[in-house]
Amino acid sequence: MKNLKLKSARAILDMSQEQLAEAVGVTRQTIGMIEAGKFNPSLQLCVAICKALGKTLDEIFWEG
């Protein structure tokens, strides 16, 4: 399932996949795969992404 919440939060901050990837220590391809729903990130990476975006885990990764 695509993670449109992640893509939206990143876009609101005018942050590219490359910039987010650099902020959390992964490749741009990893961010792209998470957004496309093709990669299930570790909890540690989820937390790092949320911190970089100023969001909570629920706001980005919780389906509901």
C-alpha positions as YAML, in Angstrom:
chain: A
units: angstrom
residues:
- id: 1
  name: MET
  ca: [0.00, 0.00, 0.00]
- id: 2
  name: LYS
  ca: [1.38, 3.40, -0.97]
- id: 3
  name: ASN
  ca: [2.37, 5.77, 1.81]
- id: 4
  name: LEU
  ca: [0.71, 8.96, 0.59]
- id: 5
  name: LYS
  ca: [0.92, 10.47, 4.09]
- id: 6
  name: LEU
  ca: [4.71, 10.38, 3.91]
- id: 7
  name: LYS
  ca: [4.76, 11.88, 0.43]
- id: 8
  name: SER
  ca: [2.29, 14.60, 1.46]
- id: 9
  name: ALA
  ca: [4.18, 15.54, 4.65]
- id: 10
  name: ARG
  ca: [7.41, 15.74, 2.68]
- id: 11
  name: ALA
  ca: [5.78, 17.89, -0.03]
- id: 12
  name: ILE
  ca: [4.29, 20.29, 2.54]
- id: 13
  name: LEU
  ca: [7.82, 20.97, 3.78]
- id: 14
  name: ASP
  ca: [9.01, 21.33, 0.17]
- id: 15
  name: MET
  ca: [11.48, 18.52, 0.86]
- id: 16
  name: SER
  ca: [12.71, 16.23, -1.90]
- id: 17
  name: GLN
  ca: [13.14, 12.49, -1.48]
- id: 18
  name: GLU
  ca: [16.89, 13.15, -1.66]
- id: 19
  name: GLN
  ca: [16.76, 15.71, 1.17]
- id: 20
  name: LEU
  ca: [14.70, 13.45, 3.41]
- id: 21
  name: ALA
  ca: [16.97, 10.50, 2.66]
- id: 22
  name: GLU
  ca: [20.03, 12.55, 3.57]
- id: 23
  name: ALA
  ca: [18.39, 13.71, 6.82]
- id: 24
  name: VAL
  ca: [17.71, 10.13, 7.95]
- id: 25
  name: GLY
  ca: [20.79, 8.40, 6.53]
- id: 26
  name: VAL
  ca: [19.32, 6.31, 3.71]
- id: 27
  name: THR
  ca: [19.27, 6.51, -0.09]
- id: 28
  name: ARG
  ca: [16.70, 8.40, -2.14]
- id: 29
  name: GLN
  ca: [15.64, 5.04, -3.56]
- id: 30
  name: THR
  ca: [14.75, 3.83, -0.06]
- id: 31
  name: ILE
  ca: [12.44, 6.81, 0.50]
- id: 32
  name: GLY
  ca: [10.89, 6.23, -2.93]
- id: 33
  name: MET
  ca: [10.29, 2.57, -2.16]
- id: 34
  name: ILE
  ca: [8.68, 3.40, 1.21]
- id: 35
  name: GLU
  ca: [6.37, 5.91, -0.51]
- id: 36
  name: ALA
  ca: [5.53, 3.34, -3.18]
- id: 37
  name: GLY
  ca: [4.75, 0.71, -0.54]
- id: 38
  name: LYS
  ca: [7.52, -1.59, -1.75]
- id: 39
  name: PHE
  ca: [9.70, -1.40, 1.36]
- id: 40
  name: ASN
  ca: [8.76, -1.86, 5.00]
- id: 41
  name: PRO
  ca: [11.09, 0.37, 7.04]
- id: 42
  name: SER
  ca: [12.41, -0.55, 10.47]
- id: 43
  name: LEU
  ca: [10.90, 1.15, 13.49]
- id: 44
  name: GLN
  ca: [14.16, 3.07, 13.91]
- id: 45
  name: LEU
  ca: [13.88, 4.44, 10.36]
- id: 46
  name: CYS
  ca: [10.19, 5.27, 10.86]
- id: 47
  name: VAL
  ca: [11.06, 7.29, 13.96]
- id: 48
  name: ALA
  ca: [13.88, 9.10, 12.14]
- id: 49
  name: ILE
  ca: [11.58, 9.97, 9.23]
- id: 50
  name: CYS
  ca: [8.91, 11.29, 11.60]
- id: 51
  name: LYS
  ca: [11.43, 13.43, 13.47]
- id: 52
  name: ALA
  ca: [12.74, 14.86, 10.19]
- id: 53
  name: LEU
  ca: [9.20, 15.72, 9.10]
- id: 54
  name: GLY
  ca: [8.00, 16.96, 12.51]
- id: 55
  name: LYS
  ca: [5.24, 14.34, 12.59]
- id: 56
  name: THR
  ca: [4.27, 11.45, 14.86]
- id: 57
  name: LEU
  ca: [4.41, 7.77, 13.93]
- id: 58
  name: ASP
  ca: [0.60, 7.72, 13.92]
- id: 59
  name: GLU
  ca: [0.43, 10.64, 11.48]
- id: 60
  name: ILE
  ca: [2.75, 9.02, 8.92]
- id: 61
  name: PHE
  ca: [2.66, 5.26, 9.35]
- id: 62
  name: TRP
  ca: [-0.63, 4.34, 11.04]
- id: 63
  name: GLU
  ca: [-3.37, 3.16, 8.71]
- id: 64
  name: GLY
  ca: [-6.82, 4.04, 9.79]
...
